């Protein structure tokens, strides 16, 4: 099952899953989108891997840590989260509302586009 979490719930979600190391926010947007607006890693690891390259970069993802997927509004990240779950990743979430919601709920300095 894929957890659906609001950006404001991310810290509590990450804290509720004990793991060897910090939770991961997997930003699956395209490079130009990440250049336009990006979250700042605070108490989590930020990985930016475009959605189209996730299948060939699975080895870059830590299976033992919780991973929350992020995109612009939440659709692409949900697809990636489902894919990761199918590949055997145990603790996966989708950040609903994406970076747009992150800007309004967590960090208003993150630009919207």
TAZIJO-V159585 format. One record per run of one state. SS is the DSSP state (a for helix, b for strand, c for the rest). FROM is the first residue (numbers start at 1). TO is the last residue. If there is no record, write none. Layout:
SS,FROM,TO  SS,FROM,TO
//
This chain:
c,1,2  b,3,6  a,7,15  c,16,23  b,24,27  c,28,30  a,31,36  c,37,44  b,45,48  c,49,50  a,51,53  c,54,54  a,55,60  c,61,66  b,67,70  c,71,74  a,75,86  c,87,91  b,92,96  c,97,97  a,98,105  c,106,113
//
